[in-house]
C-alpha cells in the first residue's frame, strides 16, 4: 500500500465499508472448479443478478442476517441506516453506498475496476509467492483429510472457536446464531488463506457456499516457535530469542512496517515493539518514518561485522 499511487489509495479507501468490518460473501472462491484466472474471477462476480449484488455488497452496511429480499434495501429505514454507516467512512464512501443502493451493477463495475487496478499495481507479482503456498496447502489438506479428518486441517483454532470432534461439531461464538448442517446437499468449502491468520472466517448463508477460510498450514508452521541452531544462540546472546530472529529475517528480506511484521510473527503490537527495540539497541536495524508508517531496515554492515568481532574476542592472548 505504501508504494501505491495516491489516487489509487484514495479509491481503495473509499470502498473501505466493503472490507473494514466484513468481506462480502460473493468474493469467496467458487467451489465448482472454474478457472482461477484473475479476469475470469472478475467476470464471475459481474455475472450475478442486480438483486444478488445488492444483497451481498449491501450486507456490510446493513446486516440482513442472510435473509435479504429484493425489497429489503428499498425500505426507507434500511436505506437510511446503510447510508449513515457508510458516511462514517467519509462522504465519498456515502456517495458510493448511494450508488450501490440505486444501481448495483454500476457500483459493481466501479468496484471491480478499482480491484483490478490494485491487483495489477500491487498484487499480481505477490501472487506468485502466495499461489505456491496455497497449492502446497491444498495438497497437504487433501492428504490430511483422507487420513486424519477435518480437525487437523483447520489447525490451531481462534479463541472464539471450539472443536468437538466426538460430536462432529464446530462451535463458533458469533452474533449471527444458528446451526448449519454439513451434508451431501450442503457440502463444506475449505479455503486456505495466507491473510486470515490468526482468525477463521465463516460463511453460512446461501446462495454462497458454506465455507471456512482457514490459515494455510505452511503459514501456521512459520508462526510457531522454533528453536534456532544452538551455535547461533551461543554466538549471538543478544539475539537468543526465536521471535527476534524471525523478525530480523523478515526485515532482511525487505524493509517492513510494524503492521506487516505483527501478523507474520504472531505478536501483539506491544510485544513486537519490544523485539524491535532490542534489535535497534543492538544496532541491527534502523527505522525511518514514511508518512503514517515507521519502516524498519536491516543494518547489513553491522551484522557483517559480528563474526569478525567474535573471532577477535576468541583469539588467544
QUIHU-V256728 format. One record per helix or strand. SS is the DSSP state (@ for helix, = for strand). FROM is the first residue (numbers start at 1). TO is the last residue. Records with the same first field share a line. If there is no record, write none. Layout:
# QUIHU-V256728
SS: FROM-TO ; FROM-TO
This chain:
# QUIHU-V256728
@: 6-14 ; 16-18 ; 25-27 ; 38-46 ; 50-58 ; 72-74 ; 76-87 ; 91-102 ; 104-148 ; 150-154 ; 165-167 ; 217-223 ; 230-235 ; 237-239 ; 242-253 ; 258-265 ; 269-281 ; 300-314
=: 161-164 ; 169-172 ; 183-183 ; 186-186 ; 188-193 ; 201-203 ; 210-215 ; 256-257 ; 285-290 ; 293-298
